[in-house]
Amino acid sequence: MNQSAQSPLNRSLNFLISLALALAIAIPALAQSPGQITKQGVKAMTGGKGEKALREIKSWEVKGTITNLTDNSTGGYQARAAQPNLYAWTFDLRGLEASAGYNGKSGWMRDSRDGLRTMTGAASRDFQAEAIYRNARWLDYKKDKSKLVFGGQTTINGKAANTLVLTTPKSVKLKMHFDAASGLLVREELPAGEATRVFDYSDFRPVGNLMEPHTINLTIGEARYEIKLDSIKHNPPVDRAAFEFPKISNEPLPDIAKLLDEVGKNEEAINELLEKYTYTETIISRELDKNGQLRQKESETFELTFYKGNRIRRQIAKNDKPFTPSEEAEETKRIEKRVRDIEKKEAEKTRKEQKAAEKAEKEDEGAPDHDRNKRISISDVLRASKLVNPRRERFRGRDVIVFDFEPLPDYKPKKDYEKFFGKTAGAIWVDATDKQVARVEARLVDSFKVGGGVLASLKEGGSFVLEQERVNNEIWLPTRADINLGIRVLLVKGFNVNQMVTYGNYKRFNVDAEKEKLKDPIAPVKP
């Protein structure tokens, strides 16, 4: 029976059968798991040698030429990486050089528009994620507590491709597109602050045990570049200087140890000033769901005040809902107890100091040692650290001194905070005029154990960032903090802390209100 003679019912049945067959073929392709796609990709990239061949690459370096496809200007291009997270690239077009690098402590960038600077905010977060990705690809995503999910199918240069989305604990999303037929990685989409950089790969040829692309088309917004690689090296010797913050000659810099000592000495005055301020703190706990989406679990909001060098946190809301009168009453009782404890502690400290002074006077031993009672300063915190790469920059409209820090070899820490910071690397921004810290960015380069690891341990790779702003032209107060830590408790339970903390509603008390506050630290005061 020809098609024209078929009944409407038969034609409908034939259509449905054809559609079902098409879906039966299409659905398995769309429903491929990330594991299947990466397995195919590894096989294609290593010629069947497997994941081991990828993991054998501990460092790499590529060189070639770059062409601006808008004006056809050309220049040199170079990129390199070394485990665990060192990464740098540079190119030169008609004498205009652009470069960027991550040295394991901080990310930096230099170009003709903005000059040389340390990355902050989203640009820093994204570049650190790229540095890790350039060294380990997706291989350690489970260990890093990242999520790898299927992102659907797309078309790259006329060919079908499977998309995977890798989401880090800091919610950085890196997209990878694998050719559906060959399995090769043919496109990457990587965030870079406000921009997205798209890398298209082609002209694959064998280099050692890997199939490497020798042509890269790079798109950044409206700008388009073509990179032709003529040298690709696996496991070359690592020159750490290539990743470090570039040195600028004839730039006067202060003595960093002396500057930090001045910051520490200034903290007493800052603490007195801090007691004239109140502001809010909102802690948002987050987690990555199975689809790699960062979602909010819960939030808590506190009002912060300071009394005799101690921080007092009064909770005022939970999950964006203000406390009820009964909850406020319970919180007031807790705060009252907290103030009584502070008063008791201060009275005991004064009593011991007086007793020590009397004993010293009788025994003619000189003044007592007050160091054990002082607040921890930034110079104390960094005692277990090696300070490197000092430089002058601008941050929030102010001239600041930025320097990197890393664990100090052979240092024997005595206090817990020294032990903790002796296992971190990062960068600090200091306002050299105000003698105050403006920003801190740190990452655990080794696990940190509490109680010998029996009570708890923090996993390597955890990080935190604290940013501050200058308020009333006199004090730097926190604006935002990001905390990402992997914690194991009592040798058994493991969980991740992923928090964003925001601060605001800064209020300074007037003189009369301050006097009233000192009479009764619990009573509310008007700014």
PADRENRO-299844 format. One record per residue (C-alpha): residue number from 1; x, y, z. Coordinates in nm, 4 decimals. Each point is the difference from the previous one (the first is absolute). Example, Ala and Ser with C-alpha at 12.3 -4.5 7.8 and 13.67 -1.06 7.14 Angstrom:
residues 2
(1,(1.2300,-0.4500,0.7800))
(2,(0.1370,0.3440,-0.0660))
***
This chain:
residues 527
(1,(0.0000,0.0000,0.0000))
(2,(0.1420,0.3335,-0.1001))
(3,(0.0118,0.2944,0.2408))
(4,(-0.2859,0.1862,-0.1673))
(5,(-0.2254,-0.3009,0.0510))
(6,(0.0759,-0.0347,0.3693))
(7,(-0.2718,0.0951,0.2418))
(8,(0.0532,0.2970,0.2369))
(9,(0.0278,-0.2509,0.2867))
(10,(0.2753,-0.1989,-0.1738))
(11,(0.1897,0.3166,-0.0839))
(12,(-0.0217,0.1108,0.3649))
(13,(0.1212,-0.3406,0.1201))
(14,(0.2922,0.0061,-0.2432))
(15,(0.0913,0.3500,0.1178))
(16,(-0.0087,-0.1028,0.3655))
(17,(0.2119,-0.3095,-0.0690))
(18,(0.2562,0.2082,-0.1903))
(19,(0.0078,0.2554,0.2813))
(20,(0.0453,-0.2734,0.2608))
(21,(0.2884,-0.1501,-0.1968))
(22,(0.1643,0.3423,-0.0325))
(23,(-0.0368,0.0617,0.3719))
(24,(0.1342,-0.3470,0.0783))
(25,(0.3160,0.0920,-0.1892))
(26,(0.0268,0.3560,0.1294))
(27,(-0.0767,-0.0462,0.3708))
(28,(0.2970,-0.2249,0.0830))
(29,(0.2327,0.2559,-0.1582))
(30,(-0.1556,0.2818,0.2012))
(31,(-0.0020,-0.2012,0.3185))
(32,(0.3683,-0.0916,0.0034))
(33,(0.1508,0.0239,0.3457))
(34,(0.2950,0.2307,0.0738))
(35,(0.2048,-0.3120,0.0722))
(36,(-0.0673,-0.1436,-0.3444))
(37,(0.0888,0.3255,-0.1724))
(38,(0.3246,0.0544,0.1929))
(39,(0.0969,-0.3655,-0.0492))
(40,(-0.0431,0.0416,-0.3749))
(41,(0.1910,0.3287,0.0162))
(42,(0.2920,-0.1525,0.1893))
(43,(0.0150,-0.2879,-0.2473))
(44,(0.0091,0.2429,-0.2944))
(45,(0.2556,0.2321,0.1601))
(46,(0.2389,-0.2796,0.1034))
(47,(-0.0398,-0.2340,-0.2946))
(48,(-0.1522,-0.2590,0.2283))
(49,(0.2755,0.0164,0.2627))
(50,(-0.2457,0.1189,0.2631))
(51,(-0.0138,0.2456,0.2865))
(52,(0.3491,-0.0901,0.1206))
(53,(0.1479,0.1657,-0.3092))
(54,(-0.1757,0.3255,0.0906))
(55,(0.1083,-0.0165,0.3636))
(56,(0.3622,-0.0452,-0.1032))
(57,(-0.0027,0.3622,-0.1230))
(58,(0.1234,0.1989,0.3006))
(59,(0.0874,0.3133,-0.1977))
(60,(-0.0320,0.1306,-0.3552))
(61,(0.1059,0.2902,-0.2191))
(62,(-0.1221,0.1205,-0.3397))
(63,(0.1333,0.2682,-0.2350))
(64,(-0.1199,0.1400,-0.3275))
(65,(-0.1412,0.3030,-0.1778))
(66,(-0.3235,0.1874,0.0622))
(67,(-0.1956,0.1980,-0.2598))
(68,(-0.2654,0.2602,0.0700))
(69,(-0.2655,-0.0899,-0.2575))
(70,(-0.1347,0.3566,0.0032))
(71,(0.3123,0.1780,-0.1268))
(72,(0.2231,-0.3013,-0.0846))
(73,(0.2745,0.1166,0.2366))
(74,(0.2196,-0.2855,0.1219))
(75,(0.2311,-0.0704,0.2898))
(76,(0.1392,-0.2640,0.2302))
(77,(-0.2090,-0.2194,0.2305))
(78,(0.1096,-0.2131,0.2926))
(79,(-0.1778,-0.1915,0.2783))
(80,(0.1206,-0.2382,0.2687))
(81,(-0.1263,-0.1863,0.3045))
(82,(0.1414,-0.2117,0.2824))
(83,(-0.1765,-0.1991,0.2679))
(84,(-0.1780,0.0514,0.2216))
(85,(-0.1259,0.3408,-0.1130))
(86,(0.2696,0.2111,-0.1671))
(87,(-0.1141,0.1567,-0.3263))
(88,(0.1067,0.2919,-0.2197))
(89,(-0.0497,0.1304,-0.3519))
(90,(0.1306,0.2951,-0.1993))
(91,(-0.0288,0.1438,-0.3510))
(92,(0.1342,0.3010,-0.1830))
(93,(-0.1852,0.1686,-0.2879))
(94,(0.1773,0.2905,-0.1696))
(95,(0.1901,0.0712,0.3203))
(96,(-0.3123,-0.0075,0.2188))
(97,(0.0601,-0.2733,0.2562))
(98,(-0.2602,-0.1735,0.2121))
(99,(0.0793,-0.2640,0.2587))
(100,(-0.1490,-0.1713,0.3034))
(101,(0.1146,-0.2535,0.2557))
(102,(-0.0918,-0.1866,0.3150))
(103,(0.2903,-0.0876,0.2302))
(104,(-0.1871,-0.2136,0.2533))
(105,(-0.0585,0.3015,0.2243))
(106,(-0.1571,0.2719,-0.2132))
(107,(-0.0967,0.0731,-0.3581))
(108,(0.1346,0.2967,-0.1940))
(109,(-0.0598,0.1640,-0.3371))
(110,(0.1793,0.2566,-0.2114))
(111,(-0.1214,0.1774,-0.3124))
(112,(0.0341,0.3325,-0.1755))
(113,(-0.3341,0.1302,0.1263))
(114,(0.0193,-0.0556,0.3764))
(115,(0.3661,-0.0781,0.0576))
(116,(0.1182,-0.2572,0.2536))
(117,(-0.2303,-0.1008,0.2866))
(118,(-0.0964,-0.2843,0.2275))
(119,(-0.3317,-0.1607,-0.0874))
(120,(-0.2882,0.0347,0.2451))
(121,(-0.3667,-0.0944,0.0127))
(122,(-0.1496,-0.2152,-0.2741))
(123,(0.3068,0.0349,-0.2220))
(124,(0.2217,-0.1497,0.2705))
(125,(-0.2473,-0.2782,0.0780))
(126,(-0.0400,-0.0945,-0.3673))
(127,(0.3717,0.0081,-0.0793))
(128,(0.0848,-0.2204,0.2974))
(129,(-0.2581,-0.2515,-0.1222))
(130,(0.1523,0.0119,-0.3485))
(131,(0.3494,-0.0538,0.1434))
(132,(-0.1152,-0.3203,0.1701))
(133,(-0.1848,-0.1107,-0.3129))
(134,(0.3039,0.0604,-0.2243))
(135,(0.1962,-0.2432,0.2178))
(136,(-0.2506,-0.2725,0.0836))
(137,(-0.2821,0.0536,-0.2520))
(138,(-0.3067,-0.1744,0.1477))
(139,(0.1911,-0.2982,0.1394))
(140,(-0.0199,0.0994,0.3683))
(141,(-0.3453,0.1555,0.0078))
(142,(-0.1314,-0.2449,0.2623))
(143,(0.2992,0.0580,0.2263))
(144,(-0.0468,0.3750,-0.0397))
(145,(-0.3724,-0.0294,0.0872))
(146,(-0.0947,0.1434,-0.3397))
(147,(-0.2977,-0.1130,-0.2088))
(148,(0.0190,-0.1368,-0.3553))
(149,(-0.3314,-0.0171,-0.1846))
(150,(-0.1215,-0.0539,-0.3542))
(151,(-0.0881,0.3290,-0.1673))
(152,(-0.1751,-0.1314,-0.3108))
(153,(0.1091,-0.0197,-0.3615))
(154,(0.1098,0.2855,-0.2196))
(155,(0.1605,0.0559,-0.3391))
(156,(0.3647,0.1064,-0.0251))
(157,(0.1198,0.0956,-0.3486))
(158,(-0.2826,-0.2000,-0.1589))
(159,(0.0585,-0.3150,0.2077))
(160,(-0.1984,-0.1407,0.2941))
(161,(0.1659,0.0373,0.3387))
(162,(-0.0816,-0.1073,0.3559))
(163,(0.0208,0.2708,0.2652))
(164,(0.1165,-0.0499,0.3582))
(165,(-0.0195,0.2690,0.2689))
(166,(0.2574,-0.0078,0.2779))
(167,(-0.1089,0.2079,0.3025))
(168,(0.2503,0.0684,0.2770))
(169,(-0.0949,0.0451,0.3675))
(170,(0.0340,0.3747,-0.0594))
(171,(-0.2663,-0.0277,-0.2734))
(172,(0.2390,0.0582,-0.2900))
(173,(-0.1473,-0.1718,-0.3068))
(174,(0.2352,-0.1317,-0.2692))
(175,(-0.1600,-0.1463,-0.3116))
(176,(0.1680,-0.2711,-0.2063))
(177,(-0.1254,-0.1167,-0.3407))
(178,(0.1107,-0.3411,-0.1292))
(179,(-0.0412,-0.0974,-0.3652))
(180,(-0.2739,-0.2664,-0.0002))
(181,(0.1744,-0.2080,-0.2670))
(182,(0.3703,0.0228,0.0870))
(183,(-0.0314,0.0719,0.3736))
(184,(0.2610,0.2765,-0.0190))
(185,(-0.0403,0.3173,0.2063))
(186,(-0.0766,0.2620,-0.2664))
(187,(-0.1213,0.3000,0.2030))
(188,(0.0324,0.1495,0.3473))
(189,(-0.1982,0.2891,0.1447))
(190,(0.1725,0.1495,0.3024))
(191,(-0.1234,0.2961,0.2072))
(192,(0.2389,0.2901,0.0542))
(193,(-0.1692,0.2507,0.2296))
(194,(-0.2605,0.1819,-0.2077))
(195,(0.1123,-0.1660,-0.3240))
(196,(-0.0019,-0.3545,-0.1395))
(197,(0.2951,-0.1381,-0.1928))
(198,(-0.0833,-0.2603,-0.2645))
(199,(0.2765,-0.2319,-0.1252))
(200,(-0.0633,-0.1984,-0.3202))
(201,(0.2525,-0.2780,-0.0663))
(202,(0.0930,-0.1609,-0.3328))
(203,(0.2923,-0.1452,-0.1983))
(204,(0.0620,-0.2822,0.2478))
(205,(0.3352,-0.1772,-0.0310))
(206,(0.1835,-0.2469,0.2230))
(207,(0.2488,0.1425,0.2504))
(208,(0.1483,-0.2748,0.2112))
(209,(-0.2902,-0.2055,0.1336))
(210,(-0.2639,0.2673,-0.0611))
(211,(-0.1946,0.1425,-0.2906))
(212,(0.0558,0.3742,0.0260))
(213,(-0.1745,0.2831,-0.1898))
(214,(0.2374,0.2212,-0.1948))
(215,(-0.2572,0.2666,-0.0913))
(216,(-0.2032,0.1946,0.2573))
(217,(-0.2665,0.2557,-0.0843))
(218,(-0.0536,0.2259,0.2986))
(219,(-0.3076,0.2220,0.0361))
(220,(-0.0333,0.2616,0.2758))
(221,(-0.3134,0.2056,-0.0514))
(222,(0.0350,0.1667,-0.3392))
(223,(0.3733,-0.0738,-0.0248))
(224,(0.1120,-0.3046,-0.1979))
(225,(0.3486,-0.1489,-0.0180))
(226,(0.1625,-0.2960,-0.1725))
(227,(0.2883,-0.1766,0.1726))
(228,(0.2320,-0.2298,-0.1939))
(229,(0.2212,-0.2153,0.2225))
(230,(0.3390,-0.1106,-0.1273))
(231,(0.1350,-0.1365,0.3305))
(232,(-0.1773,-0.2190,0.2567))
(233,(0.2040,-0.1483,0.2853))
(234,(-0.1113,-0.2444,0.2687))
(235,(0.1731,-0.0007,0.3393))
(236,(0.2597,0.2709,-0.0750))
(237,(0.2092,0.1315,0.2936))
(238,(-0.2072,0.2341,0.2145))
(239,(0.1231,0.3575,0.0401))
(240,(-0.2133,0.1392,0.2846))
(241,(0.1128,0.3536,-0.0841))
(242,(-0.2135,-0.0190,-0.3156))
(243,(-0.3134,-0.0119,0.2171))
(244,(0.0973,0.2606,0.2587))
(245,(-0.1185,0.3593,0.0102))
(246,(0.2216,0.1953,-0.2442))
(247,(0.2687,0.2118,0.1623))
(248,(-0.0162,0.3735,-0.0593))
(249,(0.3343,0.1732,0.0284))
(250,(0.0519,0.3308,0.1835))
(251,(-0.3254,-0.0372,0.1916))
(252,(0.0481,0.1106,0.3638))
(253,(-0.1494,-0.2476,0.2463))
(254,(-0.0214,-0.0009,0.3785))
(255,(0.1537,-0.2661,0.2210))
(256,(-0.2852,-0.2521,0.0192))
(257,(0.0961,-0.1357,0.3446))
(258,(0.0139,0.3555,0.1358))
(259,(-0.3319,0.0874,-0.1671))
(260,(-0.1709,-0.3016,0.1564))
(261,(0.1458,0.0900,0.3386))
(262,(-0.1498,0.3490,-0.0379))
(263,(-0.3335,-0.1575,-0.0984))
(264,(0.0139,-0.2113,0.3168))
(265,(0.0813,0.2991,0.2205))
(266,(-0.2851,0.1929,-0.1596))
(267,(-0.2549,-0.2692,0.0830))
(268,(-0.0510,0.1243,0.3571))
(269,(-0.1116,0.3381,-0.1310))
(270,(-0.2158,-0.1734,-0.2614))
(271,(-0.1618,-0.2145,0.2699))
(272,(-0.0935,0.3118,0.1964))
(273,(-0.1452,0.1553,-0.3134))
(274,(-0.1804,-0.3231,-0.0833))
(275,(-0.1987,0.0223,0.3241))
(276,(-0.1701,0.3074,-0.1418))
(277,(-0.1420,-0.2009,-0.2922))
(278,(-0.2728,-0.2513,-0.0589))
(279,(-0.0860,-0.1797,-0.3215))
(280,(-0.1825,-0.3061,-0.1247))
(281,(0.1388,-0.3360,-0.1080))
(282,(-0.1982,-0.2418,-0.2176))
(283,(0.1353,-0.3534,-0.0329))
(284,(-0.1396,-0.1946,-0.2954))
(285,(0.0751,-0.3730,-0.0047))
(286,(0.0006,-0.1487,-0.3501))
(287,(0.0433,-0.3342,-0.1718))
(288,(0.0298,-0.1378,-0.3510))
(289,(-0.2987,-0.2145,-0.0964))
(290,(0.0268,-0.3052,-0.2241))
(291,(-0.0368,0.2233,-0.3080))
(292,(0.2939,0.2183,0.0983))
(293,(-0.2199,0.2940,0.1002))
(294,(0.1027,0.1938,0.3096))
(295,(-0.3017,0.0338,0.2269))
(296,(-0.0556,0.1617,0.3354))
(297,(-0.0544,-0.2358,0.2934))
(298,(-0.0591,0.2533,0.2746))
(299,(0.0949,0.3469,0.1161))
(300,(0.0545,0.1732,0.3308))
(301,(0.0221,0.3744,0.0635))
(302,(0.1793,0.1542,0.2965))
(303,(0.0545,0.3479,0.1363))
(304,(0.3634,0.0460,0.0990))
(305,(0.1247,0.2241,0.2804))
(306,(0.3332,0.0083,0.1785))
(307,(0.0648,0.0290,0.3722))
(308,(0.3406,0.0157,0.1691))
(309,(0.1684,-0.1587,-0.2995))
(310,(-0.2570,-0.2777,-0.0334))
(311,(-0.2487,-0.0547,-0.2802))
(312,(-0.3640,-0.0404,0.0999))
(313,(-0.2349,-0.1563,-0.2540))
(314,(-0.3727,0.0428,0.0539))
(315,(-0.2049,-0.2135,-0.2388))
(316,(-0.2922,0.1930,-0.1442))
(317,(-0.1302,-0.2229,-0.2822))
(318,(0.0128,-0.3518,-0.1428))
(319,(-0.0759,-0.0922,-0.3616))
(320,(-0.0957,0.3649,-0.0665))
(321,(-0.2653,-0.0074,0.2759))
(322,(0.0453,0.2449,0.2918))
(323,(0.0026,-0.1487,0.3484))
(324,(-0.3274,-0.0144,0.1911))
(325,(-0.0279,0.1832,0.3351))
(326,(0.0607,-0.3245,0.1872))
(327,(0.3088,-0.0781,-0.2091))
(328,(0.1269,0.3542,0.0575))
(329,(-0.0453,-0.0485,0.3754))
(330,(0.2033,-0.3220,-0.0076))
(331,(0.2711,0.1704,-0.2041))
(332,(0.0126,0.2890,0.2476))
(333,(0.0557,-0.2463,0.2864))
(334,(0.2856,-0.1563,-0.1916))
(335,(0.1583,0.3382,-0.0705))
(336,(-0.0319,0.1010,0.3652))
(337,(0.1856,-0.3146,0.1013))
(338,(0.2625,0.0706,-0.2635))
(339,(0.0599,0.3514,0.1406))
(340,(0.0189,-0.1317,0.3567))
(341,(0.2588,-0.2537,-0.1126))
(342,(0.2016,0.2775,-0.1678))
(343,(-0.0136,0.2127,0.3163))
(344,(0.1070,-0.2956,0.2121))
(345,(0.2844,-0.0838,-0.2376))
(346,(0.1220,0.3610,-0.0100))
(347,(-0.0133,0.0287,0.3793))
(348,(0.1989,-0.3212,0.0391))
(349,(0.2552,0.1184,-0.2555))
(350,(0.0401,0.3313,0.1848))
(351,(0.0399,-0.1812,0.3321))
(352,(0.2728,-0.2272,-0.1414))
(353,(0.1830,0.2911,-0.1583))
(354,(-0.0048,0.1947,0.3255))
(355,(0.1243,-0.3032,0.1922))
(356,(0.2762,-0.0582,-0.2565))
(357,(0.0999,0.3665,0.0176))
(358,(0.0193,-0.0101,0.3799))
(359,(0.2087,-0.3172,-0.0119))
(360,(0.2310,0.1470,-0.2614))
(361,(0.0449,0.3157,0.2065))
(362,(0.0873,-0.1995,0.3119))
(363,(0.2420,-0.2245,-0.1858))
(364,(0.1314,0.2898,-0.2111))
(365,(-0.0721,-0.1914,-0.3221))
(366,(-0.1276,0.2939,-0.1991))
(367,(-0.3400,0.0327,-0.1690))
(368,(-0.2187,-0.3104,-0.0484))
(369,(-0.0408,-0.1580,-0.3429))
(370,(-0.3226,0.1276,-0.1513))
(371,(0.0465,-0.1749,-0.3355))
(372,(-0.1955,-0.3056,0.1044))
(373,(-0.3081,0.2167,0.0533))
(374,(0.0114,0.1975,-0.3235))
(375,(-0.2329,-0.0606,-0.2920))
(376,(0.1355,-0.1980,-0.2939))
(377,(0.1312,0.2370,-0.2671))
(378,(0.0583,-0.0598,-0.3693))
(379,(0.3750,-0.0091,0.0669))
(380,(-0.0608,-0.2800,0.2529))
(381,(-0.2127,-0.1893,-0.2495))
(382,(0.2676,0.0166,-0.2700))
(383,(0.2899,-0.0929,0.2274))
(384,(-0.0022,-0.3497,-0.1501))
(385,(-0.0019,0.1357,-0.3553))
(386,(0.2574,0.1038,-0.2561))
(387,(-0.0864,0.3392,-0.1506))
(388,(0.0789,0.0492,-0.3693))
(389,(-0.0808,0.2153,-0.3045))
(390,(-0.0774,0.3355,0.1674))
(391,(-0.1518,0.2560,-0.2388))
(392,(-0.1972,0.3247,-0.0058))
(393,(-0.3533,-0.0018,-0.1388))
(394,(-0.3390,0.1720,0.0228))
(395,(-0.2907,-0.1595,0.1859))
(396,(-0.3378,0.1660,0.0518))
(397,(0.1524,0.3319,-0.1012))
(398,(0.2903,-0.0225,0.2492))
(399,(0.3734,-0.0587,-0.0323))
(400,(0.0772,-0.3374,0.1542))
(401,(0.2941,-0.2337,0.0438))
(402,(-0.0696,-0.3536,-0.1202))
(403,(0.2198,-0.2978,0.0772))
(404,(-0.0263,-0.3759,-0.0278))
(405,(0.0612,-0.2396,0.2850))
(406,(0.0785,-0.3712,0.0134))
(407,(0.1039,-0.2492,0.2720))
(408,(0.3377,0.0843,0.1553))
(409,(0.2291,-0.3031,-0.0328))
(410,(0.1211,-0.1579,0.3272))
(411,(-0.2103,0.2340,0.2160))
(412,(-0.1145,-0.1612,0.3262))
(413,(-0.3381,0.1532,0.0870))
(414,(-0.1059,0.0068,0.3637))
(415,(-0.3513,0.1416,-0.0107))
(416,(-0.3016,-0.1391,-0.1860))
(417,(-0.0404,0.3060,-0.2225))
(418,(0.3687,-0.0243,-0.0955))
(419,(-0.0485,-0.3672,-0.0877))
(420,(-0.3033,0.0832,-0.2143))
(421,(0.1551,0.2894,-0.1919))
(422,(0.3219,-0.1971,-0.0300))
(423,(-0.1947,-0.2254,-0.2370))
(424,(-0.1492,0.2750,-0.2163))
(425,(0.1078,0.2015,-0.3021))
(426,(-0.1606,0.3120,-0.1379))
(427,(0.0191,0.3782,-0.0193))
(428,(-0.0707,0.2973,0.2256))
(429,(-0.0853,0.3591,-0.0910))
(430,(0.1077,0.2611,0.2594))
(431,(-0.0861,0.3707,-0.0010))
(432,(0.3445,0.1391,0.0757))
(433,(-0.1380,0.3378,0.1133))
(434,(-0.2733,-0.1310,0.2312))
(435,(0.2133,-0.2983,0.1112))
(436,(-0.3023,-0.2266,-0.0429))
(437,(-0.0732,-0.3175,-0.1964))
(438,(-0.2257,0.0537,-0.3022))
(439,(-0.0198,-0.3520,-0.1430))
(440,(0.1174,-0.3551,0.0739))
(441,(-0.0095,-0.3002,-0.2327))
(442,(0.1314,-0.3365,0.1224))
(443,(-0.0025,-0.3692,-0.0893))
(444,(0.0958,-0.3062,0.2026))
(445,(0.2981,-0.1656,-0.1665))
(446,(0.0016,-0.2843,0.2538))
(447,(-0.2585,-0.1586,0.2273))
(448,(-0.0393,0.1551,0.3456))
(449,(-0.0786,-0.2258,0.2935))
(450,(-0.1822,0.0994,0.3178))
(451,(0.0811,-0.2136,0.3024))
(452,(0.2442,-0.2058,-0.2028))
(453,(-0.2739,-0.0705,-0.2539))
(454,(-0.2176,-0.1820,0.2523))
(455,(-0.2357,0.2926,0.0561))
(456,(-0.0022,0.1366,-0.3538))
(457,(0.2157,0.0711,-0.3031))
(458,(-0.0209,0.2522,-0.2826))
(459,(0.0782,-0.1373,-0.3435))
(460,(0.2642,0.1364,-0.2357))
(461,(-0.1452,0.2408,-0.2558))
(462,(-0.2356,0.1821,0.2337))
(463,(-0.0064,0.3756,-0.0519))
(464,(-0.1340,0.3246,0.1361))
(465,(-0.0125,0.3599,-0.1210))
(466,(-0.0722,0.3097,0.2090))
(467,(-0.0529,0.3429,-0.1553))
(468,(-0.0371,0.3271,0.1906))
(469,(-0.0831,0.3605,-0.0837))
(470,(0.0936,0.3299,0.1563))
(471,(-0.2867,0.1433,0.2067))
(472,(-0.0249,0.3647,0.1084))
(473,(0.3579,0.0583,-0.1166))
(474,(0.1338,-0.1612,0.3189))
(475,(-0.0442,-0.3767,0.0183))
(476,(-0.0060,-0.3028,-0.2313))
(477,(-0.3042,-0.2201,0.0667))
(478,(-0.0896,-0.3316,-0.1689))
(479,(-0.2312,-0.0028,-0.3001))
(480,(0.0121,-0.3623,-0.1157))
(481,(0.1562,-0.3359,0.0795))
(482,(-0.0024,-0.3285,-0.1921))
(483,(0.0836,-0.3188,0.1873))
(484,(0.0471,-0.3413,-0.1608))
(485,(0.1301,-0.2736,0.2293))
(486,(-0.0128,-0.3777,0.0053))
(487,(-0.0219,-0.1264,0.3586))
(488,(0.0164,-0.3445,0.1541))
(489,(-0.1260,-0.0339,0.3576))
(490,(0.0984,-0.2725,0.2482))
(491,(0.1753,-0.2043,-0.2694))
(492,(-0.3375,-0.0938,-0.1476))
(493,(-0.2371,0.2655,-0.1237))
(494,(0.1060,0.2208,-0.2898))
(495,(-0.1791,0.3090,-0.1265))
(496,(0.0672,0.3187,-0.1938))
(497,(-0.0368,0.3542,0.1229))
(498,(-0.1030,0.2272,-0.2859))
(499,(-0.0983,0.3392,0.1349))
(500,(-0.0377,0.3506,-0.1297))
(501,(0.0041,0.2668,0.2702))
(502,(-0.1143,0.3545,-0.0731))
(503,(0.0300,0.3039,0.2245))
(504,(-0.1746,0.3355,-0.0025))
(505,(-0.2129,0.2575,0.1820))
(506,(0.3078,0.1611,0.1554))
(507,(-0.0906,0.2419,0.2806))
(508,(0.2259,0.2142,0.2123))
(509,(-0.1154,0.1023,0.3466))
(510,(0.0138,0.3615,0.1093))
(511,(0.1727,0.0991,0.3235))
(512,(-0.3127,0.0010,0.2183))
(513,(-0.1170,-0.3323,-0.1398))
(514,(0.3453,-0.1474,0.0577))
(515,(-0.0084,0.1045,0.3670))
(516,(-0.3431,-0.1568,0.0354))
(517,(0.1261,-0.3166,-0.1657))
(518,(0.2893,-0.0284,0.2431))
(519,(-0.2412,0.0290,0.2912))
(520,(-0.2147,-0.2780,-0.1381))
(521,(0.1486,-0.1912,-0.2957))
(522,(-0.3291,-0.1806,-0.0505))
(523,(-0.2187,0.3047,-0.0391))
(524,(-0.0682,0.0973,-0.3620))
(525,(0.1509,0.3297,-0.1083))
(526,(-0.0823,0.2352,-0.2817))
(527,(0.2682,0.0924,-0.2498))
***
